[in-house]
Amino acid sequence: ALALVLFLLFEFPLLSAAPYLKMDFSDIPAIFGAVVFGPVCGVMVELIKNLLEMMVRGLGSQMGFGNIQNFLLGCAYLLPFTAIFAGLKKKTLSTHRLPYPFVRQPQMFIRASA
């Protein structure tokens, strides 16, 4: 529920020329859930957030494609972050791998929009 509130209230366009590119903070509860309870919980938070958002706002002109893309990109950020964080807790990974999710997410965005 917190992720939906963050998604609906704290969403703003990044560029005025492209109002469909928006920044929101709704992935923070999913990351928190994934770090505390595991990656499956984080993916479920992402799924529930997007399903609730589709029910509240409707499908719109994109027919749910934006929600599917938000779910895929959220998981593309969440899963590597959780794996790296678990490795850091066990001291098996070095800190130079920490930026990996930030590199992986734009790659998934380009593949999803193509």
Secondary structure by P-SEA (a helix, b strand, c coil): caaaaaacccccccccccccccccccaaaaaaaaaaccaaaaaaaaaaaaaaaaaacccccccaaaaaaaaaaaaaacaaaaaaaaaaaaccccccccaaaaaaaaaaaaaaac
